[in-house]
Amino acid sequence: MLLTGPRSFDPAPFDDISYDLCTRRDDVVIMSADLSKYCQVVRVKNELPRQHLDVGMAEQNLLSVAAGVAKGGLIPVATCFACYITRRAYDQMMICMGTGSGPGTNQKTGPTNIAIGFTPGISNPARIHHQAAEDLGMVRAIPNARVIDPVDSTDFRAALDAAVDLPGLTYIRGHRGDTPRILDPEKFTFELGKTYKLKQGKGIGIIATGHGTQWALEASDILTDRGVEHSVLHVPTIKPVNESEIAEFAFAHNQIVTIENHQIVTGLGSLASEIVSDIGGGPRITRLGLPNRWAPGGTMDFIRGQLGLDAETLATRIAGVAK
């Protein structure tokens, strides 16, 4: 499932992903709030203008209009920075997109609404106001919403392809810029809720999502060199998730570490803890991710170093848990 050989990158994955989707589906409308360039929606905007809609620098309006587009029978894909599309427009996401055709609906039928949040967590170099460290937990709290945190462009493309055929609200964390290629598109098949074992082993179990899965794999290489037994589970779907798969993985280990580009409050670590505690017993779970405090600004490598999320420190922290 993992690509082998030297790591390669997709420089602007969503530009091709959105263009390919729109050429196959003329009912898809890529929407922006004056951030087409920065969310890398250039080809659709220039070459397929009838499938591009910019509402201006108004994120709440973006989601309200998107919900109207959906009720008109089209499929809106609203794009913006994760901090704005969730925090600033949360009420519109919940009420306009999340309730489907109206209050009381169960979203098993009705319009399709997709929101993509780019530069989530510490992937944005600005601090605090641009860091969406709580978006997964926020959207996870919306009844019936789907929440997806892809690890790379292969995962991202497949998640969006699945979302356009699903009624109700789907929130996807987006990748822009140089995105590492990690999963082999010939061997990887995205299924909503499914988890993926990227490394099989004994010892400590590592559960990760999104950028956190990238970090987990970097730490995995170091742990392997140090002779620390471990396994890695990638969980792209935060909601709805196959709880039995997470439980089976967790109970096969004495210790579990979760890794995420999100606050350890309400994110993947909380999800894994809830699943295990509902069953009772089970392994100790150590949550690694963004602490419940403001992170500094800067490059992702810099911020990871400041928060103890760089590969070397992660490996040391995981090995410490394993003892």
MIBA-106040 format. One line per 8 residues: for each residue x, y, z of N, C-alpha, C. Coordinates in Angstrom, 3 decimals, decimal comma. Layout:
N
X/Y/Z/X/Y/Z/X/Y/Z  ...
***
This chain:
323
0,820/-1,213/0,000/0,000/0,000/0,000/0,854/1,263/0,000  1,997/1,215/0,692/2,900/2,354/0,710/3,779/2,351/-0,526  4,029/3,533/-1,066/4,961/3,653/-2,176/6,369/3,352/-1,674  7,179/2,763/-2,514/8,563/2,483/-2,173/9,482/3,370/-3,006  10,737/3,437/-2,614/11,697/4,256/-3,349/11,755/5,661/-2,797  12,517/6,553/-3,452/12,661/7,930/-2,991/11,317/8,649/-2,933  11,112/9,465/-1,907/9,871/10,203/-1,723/9,720/11,268/-2,815  8,548/11,297/-3,446/8,242/12,324/-4,435/7,084/13,178/-3,922
6,827/14,284/-4,626/5,834/15,241/-4,149/4,907/15,662/-5,279  3,666/15,986/-4,914/2,733/16,648/-5,821/2,749/18,127/-5,464  3,136/19,010/-6,388/3,311/20,420/-6,037/2,018/21,169/-5,756  0,917/20,810/-6,391/-0,366/21,484/-6,179/-1,476/20,489/-6,466  -1,694/19,517/-5,587/-2,582/18,403/-5,919/-4,020/18,795/-6,204  -4,557/19,768/-5,477/-5,979/20,061/-5,655/-6,286/20,698/-7,001  -5,319/21,353/-7,601/-5,553/21,948/-8,917/-5,935/20,858/-9,922  -5,202/19,755/-9,911/-5,512/18,646/-10,809/-6,713/17,839/-10,322
-6,813/17,637/-9,008/-7,927/16,867/-8,463/-9,258/17,532/-8,792  -9,346/18,838/-8,573/-10,601/19,553/-8,828/-10,911/19,607/-10,320  -9,872/19,809/-11,135/-10,089/19,874/-12,584/-10,558/18,520/-13,117  -9,902/17,451/-12,688/-10,293/16,116/-13,146/-11,724/15,796/-12,726  -12,076/16,155/-11,499/-13,436/15,896/-11,018/-14,466/16,658/-11,854  -14,195/17,925/-12,120/-15,162/18,743/-12,866/-15,291/18,307/-14,322  -14,232/17,779/-14,912/-14,348/17,284/-16,292/-15,183/16,014/-16,341  -15,236/15,268/-15,236/-16,044/14,046/-15,187/-17,460/14,309/-14,708
-17,641/15,357/-13,914/-18,943/15,651/-13,315/-19,303/17,107/-13,571  -20,227/17,334/-14,510/-20,599/18,719/-14,805/-21,579/19,290/-13,784  -21,952/18,480/-12,766/-22,828/18,974/-11,707/-22,043/19,459/-10,494  -20,706/19,398/-10,558/-19,862/19,855/-9,453/-19,487/21,315/-9,661  -19,607/22,107/-8,590/-19,216/23,515/-8,619/-18,162/23,749/-7,538  -16,967/24,157/-7,955/-15,898/24,468/-6,995/-16,073/25,917/-6,555  -16,213/26,121/-5,251/-16,507/27,445/-4,723/-15,349/27,967/-3,881  -15,215/29,290/-3,860/-14,116/29,916/-3,127/-14,574/31,221/-2,496
-13,832/31,648/-1,478/-14,076/32,946/-0,841/-12,849/33,823/-1,065  -12,593/34,122/-2,329/-11,471/34,970/-2,739/-10,117/34,316/-2,431  -10,105/32,978/-2,388/-8,864/32,274/-2,111/-8,588/31,190/-3,151  -9,115/31,355/-4,353/-8,894/30,342/-5,392/-7,409/30,087/-5,615  -6,650/31,154/-5,698/-5,209/31,035/-5,936/-4,530/30,298/-4,780  -4,940/30,612/-3,551/-4,245/30,081/-2,380/-4,727/28,685/-1,994  -5,918/28,319/-2,475/-6,376/26,935/-2,313/-6,082/26,133/-3,577  -5,442/26,766/-4,525/-4,970/26,130/-5,762/-6,128/25,570/-6,587
-7,090/26,460/-6,855/-8,189/26,158/-7,769/-8,007/27,068/-8,985  -6,954/26,838/-9,743/-6,616/27,716/-10,854/-7,167/27,171/-12,169  -6,992/25,893/-12,418/-7,421/25,320/-13,705/-8,934/25,390/-13,870  -9,668/25,039/-12,831/-11,124/25,107/-12,930/-11,574/26,543/-13,160  -10,993/27,468/-12,414/-11,365/28,877/-12,542/-11,114/29,395/-13,950  -9,973/29,031/-14,531/-9,600/29,566/-15,840/-10,177/28,787/-17,013  -10,279/27,453/-16,860/-10,665/26,612/-17,997/-12,105/26,116/-17,942  -12,687/26,100/-16,748/-14,076/25,641/-16,597/-14,848/26,663/-15,758
-14,920/27,908/-16,226/-15,488/28,982/-15,400/-16,938/28,753/-14,992  -17,696/27,978/-15,766/-19,092/27,724/-15,400/-19,194/26,816/-14,178  -18,083/26,175/-13,820/-18,082/25,302/-12,646/-17,257/25,894/-11,507  -17,095/27,209/-11,551/-16,373/27,899/-10,483/-17,190/29,096/-10,030  -17,301/29,257/-8,709/-18,067/30,361/-8,151/-17,298/30,962/-6,985  -16,995/32,247/-7,094/-16,280/32,958/-6,029/-17,243/33,950/-5,390  -17,452/33,828/-4,088/-18,411/34,701/-3,399/-17,729/35,905/-2,758  -16,421/36,041/-2,956/-15,698/37,132/-2,326/-15,233/36,750/-0,930
-14,573/37,691/-0,279/-13,976/37,401/1,026/-15,062/37,397/2,105  -15,870/36,334/2,080/-17,012/36,228/2,987/-17,275/34,752/3,250  -16,608/34,200/4,245/-16,638/32,754/4,462/-18,007/32,251/4,900  -18,715/33,033/5,739/-20,059/32,618/6,144/-20,993/32,584/4,935  -20,849/33,572/4,079/-21,640/33,607/2,851/-21,293/32,415/1,949  -20,016/32,031/1,936/-19,570/30,902/1,120/-20,395/29,660/1,430  -20,545/29,340/2,704/-21,247/28,114/3,063/-22,760/28,265/2,924  -23,286/29,448/3,169/-24,720/29,665/2,959/-25,079/29,525/1,493
-24,275/30,135/0,622/-24,525/30,033/-0,818/-24,325/28,600/-1,291  -23,297/27,932/-0,776/-23,053/26,537/-1,145/-24,252/25,665/-0,815  -24,841/25,878/0,345/-26,020/25,105/0,732/-27,177/25,364/-0,232  -27,300/26,617/-0,691/-28,326/26,924/-1,679/-28,052/26,264/-3,016  -26,781/26,246/-3,412/-26,384/25,562/-4,642/-26,745/24,083/-4,559  -26,515/23,492/-3,385/-26,820/22,068/-3,193/-28,319/21,816/-3,307  -29,119/22,682/-2,708/-30,569/22,506/-2,774/-31,098/22,737/-4,184  -30,287/23,408/-5,015/-30,650/23,598/-6,414/-30,308/22,395/-7,283
-29,716/21,373/-6,695/-29,443/20,145/-7,422/-28,015/19,953/-7,875  -27,154/20,920/-7,576/-25,746/20,773/-7,932/-24,945/20,311/-6,704  -23,670/20,040/-6,901/-22,812/19,567/-5,815/-21,741/20,621/-5,543  -21,900/21,409/-4,485/-20,897/22,419/-4,170/-19,706/21,818/-3,434  -18,512/22,262/-3,821/-17,298/21,933/-3,085/-16,722/23,260/-2,615  -17,044/23,636/-1,387/-16,621/24,922/-0,845/-15,204/24,801/-0,318  -14,315/25,683/-0,776/-12,910/25,628/-0,387/-12,496/26,907/0,327  -11,690/26,755/1,357/-11,180/27,909/2,093/-10,111/27,408/3,053
-9,447/28,309/3,753/-8,539/27,881/4,800/-9,364/27,227/5,905  -8,813/26,188/6,515/-9,566/25,424/7,515/-10,026/26,291/8,678  -9,209/27,250/9,086/-9,576/28,094/10,220/-10,820/28,918/9,927  -10,981/29,360/8,684/-12,109/30,210/8,323/-13,364/29,404/8,007  -13,184/28,261/7,335/-14,354/27,504/6,901/-15,013/26,775/8,072  -14,261/26,616/9,170/-14,850/25,997/10,361/-15,155/27,052/11,425  -14,147/27,705/11,986/-14,394/28,638/13,091/-15,285/29,802/12,677  -14,933/30,457/11,579/-15,659/31,674/11,216/-17,051/31,368/10,674
-17,218/30,209/10,059/-18,505/29,890/9,424/-19,138/28,645/10,039  -18,857/28,393/11,315/-19,335/27,151/11,934/-20,859/27,081/11,984  -21,502/28,187/12,299/-22,969/28,173/12,376/-23,574/27,860/11,012  -23,003/28,461/9,946/-23,497/28,188/8,601/-23,221/26,742/8,195  -22,056/26,205/8,594/-21,765/24,815/8,289/-22,764/23,892/8,983  -23,043/24,180/10,247/-23,934/23,313/11,005/-25,387/23,438/10,525  -25,889/24,654/10,418/-27,312/24,846/10,132/-27,621/24,747/8,634  -26,876/25,485/7,808/-27,187/25,515/6,372/-26,786/24,223/5,667
-25,593/23,728/5,993/-25,111/22,499/5,357/-25,461/21,253/6,153  -25,348/21,337/7,469/-25,449/20,153/8,302/-26,830/19,598/8,493  -27,853/20,451/8,405/-29,205/19,948/8,636/-29,855/19,433/7,359  -29,145/19,474/6,247/-29,696/18,946/4,996/-30,857/19,770/4,505  -32,002/19,130/4,291/-33,174/19,815/3,737/-33,935/20,591/4,785  -33,561/20,469/6,035/-34,244/21,234/7,066/-34,120/20,548/8,408  -34,520/21,223/9,490/-34,425/20,634/10,827/-35,165/19,302/10,905  -34,538/18,346/11,590/-35,184/17,057/11,771/-34,802/16,011/10,750
-34,061/16,399/9,701/-33,665/15,416/8,695/-32,524/14,572/9,230  -32,416/13,354/8,699/-31,340/12,473/9,150/-30,198/12,401/8,155  -30,261/13,185/7,110/-29,211/13,299/6,098/-28,934/12,010/5,341  -29,819/11,030/5,424/-29,638/9,831/4,618/-30,100/10,076/3,187  -30,849/11,141/3,033/-31,214/11,616/1,701/-31,016/13,121/1,702  -31,142/13,748/0,565/-31,022/15,197/0,527/-29,776/15,646/-0,189  -29,518/16,956/-0,176/-28,419/17,518/-0,959/-27,051/17,147/-0,419  -26,081/17,145/-1,335/-24,688/16,878/-0,986/-23,966/18,201/-0,761
-23,313/18,331/0,378/-22,534/19,518/0,711/-21,125/19,104/1,095  -20,126/19,681/0,444/-18,732/19,353/0,733/-17,978/20,633/1,077  -17,258/20,591/2,173/-16,406/21,707/2,579/-14,978/21,184/2,732  -14,016/21,893/2,157/-12,610/21,492/2,242/-11,830/22,596/2,944  -11,156/22,221/4,022/-10,358/23,171/4,789/-8,875/22,971/4,540  -8,247/23,959/3,910/-6,821/23,869/3,586/-5,964/24,436/4,721  -4,693/24,090/4,703/-3,694/24,470/5,711/-4,208/24,242/7,137  -4,624/23,014/7,450/-5,125/22,737/8,800/-3,996/22,616/9,814
-4,341/22,759/11,073/-3,361/22,584/12,139/-2,178/23,514/11,982  -0,976/22,963/12,065/0,244/23,772/11,979/0,835/23,775/10,578  0,028/23,390/9,570/0,538/23,441/8,198/0,492/24,858/7,639  -0,126/25,793/8,363/-0,113/27,198/7,975/0,981/27,912/8,752  1,841/28,690/8,075/2,964/29,336/8,771/2,559/30,459/9,713  1,344/31,004/9,536/0,886/32,045/10,457/0,470/31,393/11,778  0,346/32,189/12,807/0,038/31,610/14,118/-1,404/31,913/14,542  -1,901/31,133/15,414/-3,185/31,248/16,110/-4,359/31,473/15,164
-4,485/32,668/14,586/-5,680/32,986/13,806/-5,760/32,184/12,515  -4,643/31,608/12,051/-4,660/30,788/10,848/-4,507/29,301/11,145  -4,240/28,943/12,377/-4,043/27,541/12,731/-5,372/26,921/13,156  -5,872/26,010/12,334/-7,109/25,311/12,673/-6,743/24,049/13,438  -6,598/24,181/14,741/-6,169/23,065/15,578/-7,346/22,325/16,192  -8,560/22,777/15,916/-9,735/22,208/16,558/-10,845/21,846/15,571  -10,551/21,925/14,265/-11,596/21,756/13,254/-12,183/20,351/13,218  -11,354/19,323/13,406/-11,877/17,958/13,368/-12,910/17,741/14,464
-12,592/18,227/15,660/-13,522/18,080/16,771/-14,796/18,876/16,567  -14,670/20,080/16,001/-15,842/20,917/15,777/-16,827/20,251/14,818  -16,315/19,788/13,682/-17,215/19,206/12,687/-17,685/17,823/13,131  -16,841/17,128/13,868/-17,232/15,823/14,392/-18,457/15,940/15,298  -18,659/17,108/15,903/-19,796/17,318/16,803/-21,104/17,555/16,056  -21,042/17,774/14,744/-22,269/18,012/13,966/-22,919/16,664/13,655  -24,170/16,455/14,040/-24,827/15,172/13,789/-24,774/14,773/12,314  -24,419/13,517/12,073/-24,399/12,908/10,739/-23,308/13,426/9,812
-22,510/14,397/10,251/-21,449/14,915/9,386/-20,361/13,865/9,217  -19,678/13,946/8,082/-18,512/13,090/7,837/-17,261/13,952/7,907  -16,200/13,393/8,513/-14,963/14,140/8,732/-13,798/13,289/8,252  -13,015/13,817/7,298/-11,936/13,048/6,674/-10,641/13,858/6,716  -9,554/13,192/7,131/-8,240/13,829/7,227/-7,247/12,995/6,411  -7,115/13,263/5,110/-6,258/12,438/4,240/-4,774/12,622/4,555  -3,995/11,577/4,242/-2,558/11,640/4,504/-1,787/12,243/3,341  -2,280/12,058/2,099/-1,554/12,553/0,924/-2,545/12,810/-0,198
-2,029/13,108/-1,390/-2,901/13,449/-2,510/-3,716/12,252/-3,006  -3,165/11,043/-2,885/-3,922/9,844/-3,274/-5,151/9,684/-2,392  -4,954/9,813/-1,105/-6,023/9,744/-0,116/-7,036/10,873/-0,348  -6,520/12,072/-0,590/-7,331/13,280/-0,798/-8,242/13,108/-2,016  -7,669/12,701/-3,118/-8,427/12,519/-4,357/-9,546/11,488/-4,159  -9,196/10,372/-3,542/-10,165/9,289/-3,359/-11,281/9,706/-2,405  -10,946/10,469/-1,374/-11,957/10,927/-0,416/-12,957/11,860/-1,089  -12,458/12,776/-1,919/-13,361/13,700/-2,612/-14,228/12,954/-3,617
-13,658/11,998/-4,320/-14,441/11,190/-5,259/-15,583/10,475/-4,548  -15,329/10,019/-3,329/-16,376/9,340/-2,565/-17,422/10,342/-2,069  -16,970/11,521/-1,651/-17,870/12,501/-1,038/-18,931/13,026/-2,001  -18,609/13,150/-3,281/-19,573/13,726/-4,222/-20,789/12,830/-4,424  -20,709/11,589/-3,990/-21,838/10,673/-4,126/-22,572/10,438/-2,809  -22,254/11,236/-1,793/-22,852/11,044/-0,481/-23,759/12,216/-0,116  -24,977/11,957/0,339/-25,839/13,048/0,791/-25,342/13,623/2,109  -25,707/14,873/2,379/-25,333/15,489/3,631/-23,979/16,167/3,579
-23,445/16,492/4,763/-22,222/17,280/4,899/-20,980/16,394/5,032  -19,979/16,687/4,212/-18,667/16,055/4,347/-17,611/17,147/4,466  -16,808/17,063/5,520/-15,684/17,990/5,696/-14,388/17,230/5,462  -13,544/17,766/4,589/-12,267/17,137/4,252/-11,148/18,139/4,501  -10,114/17,707/5,187/-8,928/18,544/5,296/-8,149/18,458/3,987  -7,757/19,605/3,463/-7,115/19,641/2,155/-5,608/19,796/2,224  -4,943/19,324/1,153/-3,494/19,478/1,007/-3,211/20,469/-0,120  -2,285/21,348/0,089/-1,823/22,235/-0,967/-0,298/22,286/-0,901
0,302/22,878/-1,924/1,761/22,951/-1,941/2,385/21,589/-2,161  3,642/21,440/-1,788/4,362/20,184/-1,990/3,829/19,116/-1,037  3,028/18,221/-1,591/2,400/17,164/-0,796/3,099/15,837/-1,061  3,653/15,201/-0,031/4,360/13,932/-0,246/3,429/12,854/-0,799  3,964/12,036/-1,698/3,231/10,860/-2,169/3,596/9,703/-1,258  2,612/9,169/-0,573/2,844/8,137/0,427/2,136/6,833/0,060  0,885/6,922/-0,356/0,097/5,739/-0,690/0,189/5,425/-2,174  0,240/4,153/-2,494/0,294/3,700/-3,880/-1,116/3,687/-4,462
-1,415/4,546/-5,447/-2,776/4,600/-6,001/-3,213/3,298/-6,652  -2,264/2,446/-7,004/-2,610/1,152/-7,604/-3,055/0,142/-6,547  -2,697/0,392/-5,300/-3,001/-0,577/-4,232/-3,954/-0,035/-3,175  -4,137/1,288/-3,143/-4,964/1,908/-2,108/-6,368/2,173/-2,637  -7,366/1,764/-1,881/-8,764/2,042/-2,206/-9,427/2,678/-0,999  -9,878/3,896/-1,154/-10,518/4,588/-0,040/-11,934/4,063/0,169  -12,233/3,768/1,425/-13,591/3,412/1,828/-13,931/4,236/3,056  -15,084/4,880/3,040/-15,489/5,719/4,158/-15,507/4,895/5,447
-14,790/5,362/6,450/-14,760/4,704/7,748/-13,672/3,670/7,914  -13,085/3,224/6,803/-12,091/2,155/6,871/-10,754/2,670/7,409  -10,045/1,803/8,137/-8,690/2,106/8,601/-7,700/1,261/7,812  -6,419/1,665/7,832/-5,423/1,018/6,982/-4,145/0,756/7,778  -3,728/-0,510/7,830/-2,484/-0,859/8,502/-1,321/-0,603/7,547  -0,498/0,368/7,900/0,644/0,727/7,071/1,917/0,013/7,509  1,928/-0,451/8,739/3,049/-1,268/9,227/2,502/-2,276/10,218  2,796/-3,521/9,985/2,318/-4,602/10,849/3,431/-5,035/11,786
3,145/-5,073/13,075/4,154/-5,498/14,023/3,587/-5,660/15,409  4,430/-6,087/16,320/4,036/-6,227/17,716/4,474/-4,973/18,466  4,556/-5,082/19,748/5,027/-3,941/20,523/3,972/-2,862/20,645  4,362/-1,620/20,438/3,466/-0,486/20,613/2,665/-0,236/19,338  1,405/0,153/19,495/0,554/0,459/18,349/0,434/1,958/18,154  0,668/2,423/16,952/0,575/3,854/16,628/-0,640/4,064/15,735  -1,558/4,926/16,160/-2,745/5,271/15,386/-2,599/6,731/14,965  -2,727/7,008/13,678/-2,469/8,360/13,195/-3,441/8,735/12,085
-3,497/10,034/11,798/-4,355/10,544/10,733/-3,729/11,774/10,094  -4,052/12,023/8,814/-3,605/13,229/8,133/-2,105/13,421/8,153  -1,678/14,668/8,402/-0,245/14,939/8,524/0,377/14,080/9,621  -0,414/13,756/10,636/0,086/12,928/11,719/0,546/11,565/11,242  -0,089/11,044/10,192/0,349/9,767/9,632/1,699/9,930/8,950  1,903/11,058/8,267/3,228/11,332/7,699/4,271/11,330/8,812  3,963/12,017/9,906/4,907/12,111/11,021/5,146/10,733/11,640  4,091/9,944/11,745/4,209/8,604/12,326/5,135/7,726/11,495
5,027/7,837/10,170/5,879/7,027/9,298/7,335/7,470/9,384  7,574/8,777/9,538/8,942/9,260/9,734/9,516/8,689/11,034  8,715/8,744/12,101/9,165/8,203/13,384/9,330/6,687/13,304  8,488/6,039/12,495/8,551/4,583/12,343/9,906/4,141/11,804  10,436/4,896/10,854/11,757/4,554/10,297/12,830/4,584/11,389  12,742/5,575/12,270/13,719/5,702/13,349/13,524/4,579/14,366  12,277/4,288/14,688/11,992/3,219/15,649/12,497/1,877/15,122  12,333/1,656/13,822/12,820/0,413/13,219/14,333/0,310/13,352
15,026/1,424/13,086/16,483/1,430/13,219/16,920/1,165/14,664  16,081/1,593/15,606/16,414/1,406/17,024/15,958/0,037/17,552  15,287/-0,732/16,727/14,832/-2,051/17,151/13,602/-2,031/18,038  12,817/-0,943/17,958/11,589/-0,839/18,753/10,427/-1,405/17,941  9,827/-2,470/18,422/8,721/-3,083/17,698/7,481/-2,199/17,764  6,793/-2,086/16,646/5,611/-1,228/16,599/4,809/-1,531/15,344  3,605/-1,011/15,296/2,780/-1,063/14,092/2,114/0,294/13,913  1,655/0,565/12,687/1,067/1,869/12,372/-0,285/1,670/11,697
-1,301/2,340/12,223/-2,644/2,310/11,654/-3,024/3,707/11,193  -3,357/3,849/9,908/-3,805/5,136/9,365/-5,329/5,195/9,418  -5,855/6,281/9,995/-7,305/6,463/10,150/-7,710/7,741/9,432  -7,997/7,670/8,126/-8,358/8,889/7,407/-9,750/9,419/7,753  -10,665/8,520/8,086/-12,021/8,945/8,409/-12,170/9,065/9,922  -12,377/10,275/10,393/-12,593/10,514/11,816/-14,043/10,249/12,183  -14,956/10,499/11,238/-16,377/10,235/11,448/-17,040/10,025/10,095  -17,823/8,952/9,910/-17,985/7,800/10,794/-16,789/6,873/10,639
-16,345/6,270/11,699/-15,181/5,400/11,639/-15,591/3,979/11,996  -14,875/3,017/11,475/-15,119/1,624/11,807/-14,533/1,363/13,195  -15,365/1,467/14,198/-14,889/1,356/15,571/-14,304/-0,024/15,866  -14,847/-1,048/15,233/-14,346/-2,396/15,499/-12,915/-2,562/15,014  -12,552/-1,893/13,901/-11,181/-1,976/13,402/-10,206/-1,285/14,359  -10,603/-0,119/14,875/-9,746/0,580/15,832/-9,631/-0,232/17,118  -10,745/-0,790/17,569/-10,727/-1,592/18,798/-9,845/-2,826/18,628  -9,973/-3,495/17,499/-9,159/-4,689/17,254/-7,681/-4,345/17,268
-7,318/-3,232/16,623/-5,918/-2,802/16,602/-5,457/-2,441/18,006  -6,274/-1,667/18,724/-5,876/-1,198/20,055/-5,685/-2,348/21,027  -6,615/-3,293/21,043/-6,552/-4,380/22,016/-5,496/-5,429/21,657  -4,888/-5,291/20,474/-3,789/-6,186/20,113/-2,458/-5,667/20,642  -2,471/-4,508/21,314/-1,244/-3,912/21,842/-1,429/-3,553/23,312  -0,321/-3,532/24,027/-0,371/-3,129/25,429/-0,340/-1,620/25,600  0,211/-0,936/24,603/0,309/0,520/24,636/-0,092/1,071/23,270  -0,824/2,167/23,285/-1,228/2,847/22,054/-0,781/4,304/22,119
-0,260/4,798/21,009/0,046/6,220/20,863/-0,741/6,743/19,674  -1,431/7,856/19,841/-2,106/8,505/18,717/-1,315/9,737/18,320  -1,257/10,008/17,010/-0,504/11,155/16,489/-1,392/11,918/15,509  -1,505/13,220/15,706/-2,384/14,013/14,843/-1,925/15,459/14,765  -2,233/16,084/13,641/-1,992/17,511/13,424/-3,239/18,267/13,881  -3,553/18,123/15,147/-4,794/18,643/15,723/-4,611/18,654/17,226  -5,361/19,480/17,904/-5,319/19,441/19,358/-5,593/18,025/19,844  -4,899/17,619/20,911/-5,177/16,303/21,466/-6,561/16,266/22,118
-7,181/17,441/22,265/-8,549/17,540/22,774/-9,519/17,422/21,594  -10,417/16,477/21,642/-11,537/16,272/20,697/-11,153/15,645/19,359  -9,886/15,366/19,121/-9,466/14,827/17,828/-9,359/13,317/17,822  -8,372/12,810/17,081/-8,186/11,366/16,928/-7,908/10,688/18,272  -7,068/11,305/19,102/-6,765/10,720/20,400/-8,007/10,553/21,252  -8,868/11,565/21,217/-10,128/11,470/21,959/-11,007/10,374/21,394  -11,051/10,275/20,068/-11,854/9,244/19,416/-11,395/7,849/19,841  -10,100/7,587/19,766/-9,580/6,270/20,146/-9,857/5,977/21,616
-9,704/6,994/22,467/-9,956/6,811/23,895/-11,419/6,482/24,159  -12,308/7,147/23,446/-13,739/6,879/23,613/-14,077/5,438/23,221  -13,522/4,989/22,105/-13,815/3,633/21,627/-13,340/2,592/22,634  -12,108/2,760/23,125/-11,545/1,792/24,065/-12,278/1,834/25,404  -12,591/3,037/25,884/-13,252/3,148/27,191/-14,671/2,603/27,150  -15,340/2,710/26,006/-16,688/2,148/25,890/-16,673/0,623/26,025  -15,585/0,005/25,603/-15,456/-1,449/25,709/-15,019/-1,830/27,116  -14,083/-1,069/27,673/-13,575/-1,329/29,014/-12,259/-2,090/28,976
-11,387/-1,799/29,939/-10,075/-2,425/29,941/-9,233/-1,861/28,817  -8,409/-2,708/28,233/-7,645/-2,296/27,069/-6,356/-1,587/27,407  -5,649/-1,138/26,379/-4,318/-0,544/26,561/-4,384/0,890/27,059  -3,267/1,339/27,600/-3,126/2,757/27,903/-2,958/3,508/26,592  -3,564/4,684/26,485/-3,479/5,496/25,265/-2,767/6,805/25,582  -1,682/7,062/24,870/-0,940/8,318/24,993/-1,227/9,161/23,762  -1,759/10,359/23,970/-2,147/11,216/22,855/-1,032/12,210/22,531  -0,527/12,144/21,315/0,485/13,086/20,841/-0,114/13,913/19,706
0,098/15,190/19,776/-0,448/16,105/18,777/-0,227/17,517/19,259  -1,080/18,423/18,838/-0,947/19,812/19,268/-1,482/19,936/20,688  -0,692/20,450/21,606/-1,166/20,587/22,982/-2,274/21,628/23,070  -2,996/21,608/24,178/-4,111/22,536/24,353/-3,589/23,917/24,786  -2,751/24,464/23,906/-2,215/25,817/24,104/-1,879/26,380/22,736  -1,659/27,686/22,665/-1,364/28,310/21,382/0,008/27,869/20,879  0,056/27,531/19,590/1,323/27,127/18,980/2,016/28,349/18,385  3,330/28,293/18,228/4,039/29,408/17,590/3,792/29,408/16,088
4,168/30,497/15,431/4,116/30,549/13,982/5,445/30,128/13,392  5,455/29,890/12,084/6,685/29,501/11,410/6,463/28,334/10,484  7,528/27,792/9,945/7,403/26,637/9,073/6,911/25,438/9,882  6,361/24,458/9,180/5,883/23,284/9,894/7,027/22,582/10,623  8,193/22,502/9,985/9,332/21,863/10,635/9,694/22,585/11,933  9,669/23,915/11,895/9,983/24,691/13,094/8,961/24,435/14,196  7,675/24,515/13,828/6,622/24,338/14,843/6,661/22,919/15,411  6,880/21,930/14,537/6,978/20,553/15,025/8,102/20,418/16,047
9,220/21,064/15,765/10,331/21,011/16,704/9,983/21,647/18,039  9,261/22,761/17,985/8,874/23,460/19,211/7,887/22,652/20,047  7,055/21,856/19,378/6,019/21,096/20,076/6,403/19,645/20,323  7,623/19,272/19,970/8,059/17,894/20,179/7,405/16,911/19,234  7,092/17,374/18,017/6,434/16,526/17,021/7,335/16,230/15,826  8,614/16,607/15,900/9,568/16,236/14,858/9,837/14,740/14,961  10,321/14,150/13,887/10,456/12,695/13,812/11,318/12,134/14,943  12,463/12,770/15,211/13,378/12,259/16,227/12,739/12,286/17,613
12,107/13,409/17,941/11,480/13,521/19,263/10,278/12,597/19,384  9,494/12,488/18,315/8,362/11,561/18,336/8,838/10,137/18,599  9,875/9,730/17,877/10,396/8,370/18,063/10,843/8,153/19,500  11,504/9,147/20,083/11,962/9,034/21,466/10,787/8,952/22,425  9,766/9,780/22,184/8,581/9,758/23,053/7,843/8,428/22,943  7,728/7,904/21,723/7,046/6,626/21,523/7,838/5,497/22,179  9,156/5,503/21,991/9,995/4,467/22,597/9,901/4,528/24,121  9,756/5,736/24,669/9,610/5,879/26,111/8,322/5,279/26,626
7,259/5,445/25,853/5,975/4,848/26,209/6,054/3,336/26,169  6,829/2,824/25,207/6,905/1,378/24,988/7,612/0,651/26,118  8,396/1,366/26,926/9,165/0,714/27,994/8,257/0,291/29,151
***
